[in-house]
Amino acid sequence: MKSFFCLLILLGGAGLLNAQTNVFPITGSVGIGTTSPADKLEVAGGFMRSGNSSFGNFNFQSPKGFVNFGGDNHGSLIVGSNIYIDNSVQLSTNLRIANTHPTMAGAGILLPGNGQYFQGSIIFHTSEPGPTTVEKPFYSPRMIVHANGNIGIGTMVPQAKLAVDGNILAKEIKVKTDITVPDYVFEPDYELNSLAYIADYVKTNKHLPEIPSAKEIKKDGLDLAEMNLLLLKKVEELTLYAIQQDKEIKSQSLKSVEQKNLLEEQRKEIADMKRIGNLLEQRINQLESKK
């Protein structure tokens, strides 16, 4: 009798299995939603697990499928070792890679992807241990690679390819520029301003010609390439002024020597004239004494 009921149960179960797309064989692979599982367990459709699960190798092959960790859309994925990605990762929200331990300081990377702010950028930040407060937020941004290609260090809104809000220490900096190097100063047709003009300009404007004023530098900043070339131009002009003065000094020295020689000749002529005058005076005296 018991064997008869067992046979009925097996036949009924087989009928139910044949009416569905699930297979639960005693040995072999298990298929849910499919009658031809390709692995030990194949689920053709969604999979939901409300508790904790542990997997060795877990392979998702559906080209349009997705994995949702946490039923409230705020779940998390904890990986104890390495993550290998053979293709790409697409984000519909932010991705943050950081230390989440509440009592430890650390650094992290934030990839904004929800369109709220800095979408498409990469933000590097640090955090301090302890709870989040107004004075000490969850993290402090340190550097950003903006979506427009600009990089900011110490600033989140870089207005140039590299913007640094702070000091820069470097052993060597090389600047390439399209600004014309002022070698034209040494051309024969270059008109050099007179020193009198420079003196009047400095007295009126309190800075050299072509050099920006202190107010302009404070407002607009300082272009290192442009300023260095302007300073080079002023040094070259100073060299020309020095050459001119050297010529004038040599010319004056030559004139001084000529004047000195002329004075010496005149002194000799005067001495000769005095000697001749003395001789004439002696001769006259001799003639008068013979009378």
Secondary structure, DSSP 4 states (H G I P E B T S, - for coil): -HHHHHHHHHHHHHHHHHHSS-B--SSS-EEES-SS-SSSEEESS----SS----SS-----TT-----STTS------SS----SS----SS-EEEE---TTS-EEEEEE--SSSSSTT-EEEEEE-SS---SSS-S-EEEEEE-TTS-EEES-SS-SSSEEESS----S-------SPPGGGGGSTT--PPPHHHHHHHHHHHSS-TTSPPHHHHHHH---HHHHHHHHHHHHHHHHHHHHHHHHHHHHHHHHHHHHHHHHHHHHHHHHHHHHHHHHHHHHHHHHHHH-
